[in-house]
Amino acid sequence: MKKAVFVLVVLFVGCLSIFAQNIDRSKYQAIDPFDYKLSIKQVKNGAVRQYKSTVLFSMQSGSNYYFKSLDGNTTMSMEVTKRFAPMADNQKVTIYYTATKNAYMDIDSVVLDDIDY
């Protein structure tokens, strides 16, 4: 019985590591949320950028997370493609995200890649 439980635990942990997405955090450029919002108009259509920002968690709605800058003046929403640990309102976190500029408009599609709690 103990061997069966041990084998199941090893299989479970092995499956988690297969599905976990590891990102290279060194490729993400630090940026303030306000500066990020200003940068959207300055990049070429279709450009893909990777950023990290220290922000406050605001709320979750379906597959979207909402964050605000540390001063509370800039808000950001981003799509979530994997599960993250629950966060409390106004919890300070560092987020790693990929922003892809629309090919025709000054709008970004923003995907949350990882969170450092």
FIKOLZA-1660 file (N, C-alpha, C; in steps of 0.1 Angstrom, whole numbers, plus 5000, padded with zeros to 4 digits):
% residues 117
   i   px   py   pz ch aa at
   1 5008 4988 5000  A  M  N
   1 5000 5000 5000  A  M CA
   1 5009 5013 5000  A  M  C
   2 5019 5012 5008  A  K  N
   2 5028 5024 5009  A  K CA
   2 5035 5027 4995  A  K  C
   3 5039 5016 4989  A  K  N
   3 5045 5017 4976  A  K CA
   3 5036 5023 4966  A  K  C
   4 5023 5019 4966  A  A  N
   4 5013 5024 4956  A  A CA
   4 5011 5039 4958  A  A  C
   5 5010 5044 4971  A  V  N
   5 5009 5058 4974  A  V CA
   5 5021 5065 4969  A  V  C
   6 5033 5060 4972  A  F  N
   6 5045 5066 4968  A  F CA
   6 5046 5068 4953  A  F  C
   7 5042 5057 4945  A  V  N
   7 5042 5058 4931  A  V CA
   7 5032 5068 4926  A  V  C
   8 5020 5069 4932  A  L  N
   8 5010 5079 4928  A  L CA
   8 5015 5093 4930  A  L  C
   9 5022 5095 4941  A  V  N
   9 5027 5109 4945  A  V CA
   9 5038 5113 4935  A  V  C
  10 5047 5103 4931  A  V  N
  10 5058 5106 4922  A  V CA
  10 5052 5109 4908  A  V  C
  11 5042 5101 4904  A  L  N
  11 5035 5104 4891  A  L CA
  11 5029 5118 4891  A  L  C
  12 5022 5121 4902  A  F  N
  12 5015 5134 4903  A  F CA
  12 5025 5146 4902  A  F  C
  13 5036 5145 4909  A  V  N
  13 5046 5155 4909  A  V CA
  13 5053 5156 4895  A  V  C
  14 5055 5144 4889  A  G  N
  14 5061 5144 4875  A  G CA
  14 5051 5151 4865  A  G  C
  15 5038 5148 4866  A  C  N
  15 5029 5155 4857  A  C CA
  15 5028 5170 4859  A  C  C
  16 5029 5174 4871  A  L  N
  16 5029 5189 4874  A  L CA
  16 5041 5195 4867  A  L  C
  17 5053 5189 4868  A  S  N
  17 5065 5195 4862  A  S CA
  17 5064 5195 4847  A  S  C
  18 5057 5186 4841  A  I  N
  18 5055 5185 4826  A  I CA
  18 5047 5197 4822  A  I  C
  19 5036 5200 4829  A  F  N
  19 5027 5211 4825  A  F CA
  19 5031 5224 4830  A  F  C
  20 5040 5225 4839  A  A  N
  20 5044 5238 4844  A  A CA
  20 5052 5246 4833  A  A  C
  21 5049 5259 4831  A  Q  N
  21 5056 5267 4822  A  Q CA
  21 5067 5274 4829  A  Q  C
  22 5079 5271 4825  A  N  N
  22 5091 5279 4831  A  N CA
  22 5094 5290 4821  A  N  C
  23 5095 5302 4826  A  I  N
  23 5099 5313 4817  A  I CA
  23 5113 5318 4821  A  I  C
  24 5120 5324 4812  A  D  N
  24 5133 5330 4815  A  D CA
  24 5130 5344 4819  A  D  C
  25 5130 5347 4832  A  R  N
  25 5127 5360 4837  A  R CA
  25 5137 5370 4833  A  R  C
  26 5149 5366 4829  A  S  N
  26 5159 5376 4825  A  S CA
  26 5156 5383 4812  A  S  C
  27 5146 5378 4804  A  K  N
  27 5142 5383 4791  A  K CA
  27 5132 5394 4793  A  K  C
  28 5126 5396 4805  A  Y  N
  28 5116 5406 4807  A  Y CA
  28 5121 5419 4812  A  Y  C
  29 5117 5429 4805  A  Q  N
  29 5122 5443 4808  A  Q CA
  29 5113 5449 4819  A  Q  C
  30 5120 5455 4829  A  A  N
  30 5112 5461 4840  A  A CA
  30 5106 5474 4834  A  A  C
  31 5093 5476 4837  A  I  N
  31 5086 5489 4833  A  I CA
  31 5075 5492 4843  A  I  C
  32 5073 5505 4845  A  D  N
  32 5062 5510 4853  A  D CA
  32 5049 5509 4845  A  D  C
  33 5038 5505 4851  A  P  N
  33 5026 5504 4843  A  P CA
  33 5022 5517 4836  A  P  C
  34 5025 5528 4841  A  F  N
  34 5022 5541 4834  A  F CA
  34 5030 5542 4821  A  F  C
  35 5043 5539 4823  A  D  N
  35 5052 5539 4811  A  D CA
  35 5048 5529 4801  A  D  C
  36 5044 5517 4805  A  Y  N
  36 5039 5507 4796  A  Y CA
  36 5027 5513 4788  A  Y  C
  37 5018 5519 4794  A  K  N
  37 5006 5524 4787  A  K CA
  37 5010 5535 4777  A  K  C
  38 5020 5543 4780  A  L  N
  38 5025 5553 4771  A  L CA
  38 5033 5546 4759  A  L  C
  39 5039 5535 4761  A  S  N
  39 5047 5529 4751  A  S CA
  39 5039 5522 4740  A  S  C
  40 5027 5520 4742  A  I  N
  40 5019 5513 4732  A  I CA
  40 5019 5520 4719  A  I  C
  41 5018 5533 4719  A  K  N
  41 5017 5541 4706  A  K CA
  41 5031 5542 4700  A  K  C
  42 5042 5539 4707  A  Q  N
  42 5055 5541 4702  A  Q CA
  42 5061 5528 4695  A  Q  C
  43 5054 5517 4696  A  V  N
  43 5060 5505 4690  A  V CA
  43 5052 5502 4677  A  V  C
  44 5059 5494 4669  A  K  N
  44 5053 5490 4656  A  K CA
  44 5042 5480 4658  A  K  C
  45 5032 5481 4648  A  N  N
  45 5021 5472 4649  A  N CA
  45 5026 5457 4647  A  N  C
  46 5021 5448 4655  A  G  N
  46 5025 5434 4655  A  G CA
  46 5037 5432 4664  A  G  C
  47 5043 5442 4671  A  A  N
  47 5054 5440 4679  A  A CA
  47 5051 5432 4692  A  A  C
  48 5060 5423 4696  A  V  N
  48 5058 5415 4708  A  V CA
  48 5069 5419 4718  A  V  C
  49 5064 5423 4730  A  R  N
  49 5073 5428 4741  A  R CA
  49 5071 5420 4753  A  R  C
  50 5081 5418 4761  A  Q  N
  50 5080 5411 4774  A  Q CA
  50 5084 5420 4785  A  Q  C
  51 5075 5422 4795  A  Y  N
  51 5077 5432 4805  A  Y CA
  51 5075 5426 4819  A  Y  C
  52 5080 5432 4829  A  K  N
  52 5077 5429 4843  A  K CA
  52 5074 5442 4850  A  K  C
  53 5064 5441 4859  A  S  N
  53 5060 5453 4867  A  S CA
  53 5056 5449 4881  A  S  C
  54 5060 5457 4890  A  T  N
  54 5055 5455 4904  A  T CA
  54 5042 5463 4906  A  T  C
  55 5032 5456 4909  A  V  N
  55 5018 5461 4909  A  V CA
  55 5010 5456 4921  A  V  C
  56 4998 5461 4923  A  L  N
  56 4989 5456 4933  A  L CA
  56 4978 5448 4926  A  L  C
  57 4975 5437 4931  A  F  N
  57 4964 5429 4926  A  F CA
  57 4951 5436 4929  A  F  C
  58 4942 5436 4919  A  S  N
  58 4929 5443 4921  A  S CA
  58 4918 5433 4922  A  S  C
  59 4916 5425 4911  A  M  N
  59 4905 5415 4911  A  M CA
  59 4907 5405 4899  A  M  C
  60 4899 5394 4899  A  Q  N
  60 4899 5385 4889  A  Q CA
  60 4885 5383 4884  A  Q  C
  61 4883 5383 4870  A  S  N
  61 4870 5381 4864  A  S CA
  61 4872 5371 4853  A  S  C
  62 4867 5358 4856  A  G  N
  62 4869 5348 4845  A  G CA
  62 4884 5346 4843  A  G  C
  63 4888 5347 4830  A  S  N
  63 4902 5344 4827  A  S CA
  63 4910 5357 4825  A  S  C
  64 4905 5368 4832  A  N  N
  64 4912 5381 4832  A  N CA
  64 4916 5385 4846  A  N  C
  65 4928 5389 4848  A  Y  N
  65 4933 5395 4861  A  Y CA
  65 4934 5410 4859  A  Y  C
  66 4931 5417 4869  A  Y  N
  66 4932 5432 4869  A  Y CA
  66 4942 5436 4880  A  Y  C
  67 4951 5445 4876  A  F  N
  67 4961 5450 4885  A  F CA
  67 4961 5465 4885  A  F  C
  68 4967 5472 4895  A  K  N
  68 4969 5486 4895  A  K CA
  68 4983 5489 4899  A  K  C
  69 4987 5501 4894  A  S  N
  69 5001 5505 4898  A  S CA
  69 5002 5508 4913  A  S  C
  70 5014 5509 4918  A  L  N
  70 5016 5511 4932  A  L CA
  70 5010 5524 4937  A  L  C
  71 5009 5534 4928  A  D  N
  71 5003 5546 4932  A  D CA
  71 4988 5546 4930  A  D  C
  72 4983 5536 4924  A  G  N
  72 4968 5534 4922  A  G CA
  72 4963 5542 4910  A  G  C
  73 4971 5549 4902  A  N  N
  73 4966 5557 4891  A  N CA
  73 4965 5550 4878  A  N  C
  74 4971 5539 4876  A  T  N
  74 4971 5532 4863  A  T CA
  74 4966 5517 4866  A  T  C
  75 4957 5513 4857  A  T  N
  75 4951 5500 4858  A  T CA
  75 4955 5492 4846  A  T  C
  76 4956 5479 4848  A  M  N
  76 4960 5469 4837  A  M CA
  76 4951 5457 4838  A  M  C
  77 4947 5452 4826  A  S  N
  77 4940 5439 4826  A  S CA
  77 4948 5430 4817  A  S  C
  78 4948 5418 4820  A  M  N
  78 4955 5408 4812  A  M CA
  78 4949 5394 4813  A  M  C
  79 4950 5387 4801  A  E  N
  79 4944 5374 4800  A  E CA
  79 4953 5364 4807  A  E  C
  80 4947 5354 4813  A  V  N
  80 4954 5344 4821  A  V CA
  80 4952 5331 4813  A  V  C
  81 4963 5324 4810  A  T  N
  81 4962 5311 4803  A  T CA
  81 4966 5299 4812  A  T  C
  82 4969 5302 4824  A  K  N
  82 4972 5291 4834  A  K CA
  82 4968 5295 4848  A  K  C
  83 4968 5285 4857  A  R  N
  83 4963 5288 4870  A  R CA
  83 4974 5294 4879  A  R  C
  84 4970 5303 4887  A  F  N
  84 4979 5310 4897  A  F CA
  84 4973 5309 4911  A  F  C
  85 4982 5309 4921  A  A  N
  85 4977 5309 4934  A  A CA
  85 4968 5321 4937  A  A  C
  86 4957 5320 4945  A  P  N
  86 4948 5331 4948  A  P CA
  86 4956 5342 4954  A  P  C
  87 4951 5355 4952  A  M  N
  87 4957 5367 4957  A  M CA
  87 4947 5375 4964  A  M  C
  88 4951 5383 4974  A  A  N
  88 4942 5391 4982  A  A CA
  88 4942 5405 4975  A  A  C
  89 4931 5412 4977  A  D  N
  89 4930 5426 4972  A  D CA
  89 4941 5434 4977  A  D  C
  90 4948 5442 4968  A  N  N
  90 4959 5451 4971  A  N CA
  90 4972 5443 4975  A  N  C
  91 4973 5430 4972  A  Q  N
  91 4985 5423 4974  A  Q CA
  91 4996 5428 4964  A  Q  C
  92 5007 5431 4969  A  K  N
  92 5018 5435 4961  A  K CA
  92 5025 5423 4954  A  K  C
  93 5026 5423 4941  A  V  N
  93 5032 5412 4933  A  V CA
  93 5040 5418 4922  A  V  C
  94 5049 5410 4917  A  T  N
  94 5056 5413 4904  A  T CA
  94 5051 5404 4893  A  T  C
  95 5046 5410 4883  A  I  N
  95 5040 5402 4872  A  I CA
  95 5049 5402 4860  A  I  C
  96 5049 5391 4853  A  Y  N
  96 5057 5389 4840  A  Y CA
  96 5046 5387 4829  A  Y  C
  97 5047 5396 4819  A  Y  N
  97 5036 5395 4809  A  Y CA
  97 5042 5398 4795  A  Y  C
  98 5034 5393 4785  A  T  N
  98 5038 5395 4771  A  T CA
  98 5027 5403 4765  A  T  C
  99 5031 5414 4759  A  A  N
  99 5022 5423 4752  A  A CA
  99 5025 5423 4737  A  A  C
 100 5014 5420 4730  A  T  N
 100 5015 5419 4715  A  T CA
 100 5006 5430 4709  A  T  C
 101 5012 5439 4702  A  K  N
 101 5004 5451 4696  A  K CA
 101 4996 5446 4684  A  K  C
 102 4984 5450 4684  A  N  N
 102 4975 5447 4673  A  N CA
 102 4981 5452 4660  A  N  C
 103 4978 5445 4649  A  A  N
 103 4984 5448 4636  A  A CA
 103 4978 5461 4630  A  A  C
 104 4966 5465 4635  A  Y  N
 104 4959 5476 4628  A  Y CA
 104 4956 5488 4638  A  Y  C
 105 4957 5486 4651  A  M  N
 105 4953 5496 4660  A  M CA
 105 4963 5497 4671  A  M  C
 106 4962 5508 4679  A  D  N
 106 4971 5510 4690  A  D CA
 106 4965 5503 4703  A  D  C
 107 4964 5490 4702  A  I  N
 107 4958 5482 4713  A  I CA
 107 4968 5470 4715  A  I  C
 108 4970 5466 4727  A  D  N
 108 4978 5455 4730  A  D CA
 108 4969 5443 4735  A  D  C
 109 4973 5431 4731  A  S  N
 109 4968 5419 4737  A  S CA
 109 4978 5415 4748  A  S  C
 110 4974 5414 4760  A  V  N
 110 4984 5412 4771  A  V CA
 110 4981 5399 4778  A  V  C
 111 4991 5390 4779  A  V  N
 111 4990 5377 4785  A  V CA
 111 4999 5376 4797  A  V  C
 112 4993 5372 4808  A  L  N
 112 5001 5371 4820  A  L CA
 112 5009 5358 4820  A  L  C
 113 5022 5359 4820  A  D  N
 113 5031 5347 4820  A  D CA
 113 5034 5341 4833  A  D  C
 114 5037 5349 4843  A  D  N
 114 5040 5344 4856  A  D CA
 114 5038 5355 4867  A  D  C
 115 5038 5351 4879  A  I  N
 115 5036 5360 4891  A  I CA
 115 5046 5357 4901  A  I  C
 116 5053 5367 4907  A  D  N
 116 5062 5365 4918  A  D CA
 116 5055 5371 4930  A  D  C
 117 5051 5362 4939  A  Y  N
 117 5043 5367 4951  A  Y CA
 117 5052 5373 4961  A  Y  C
% end
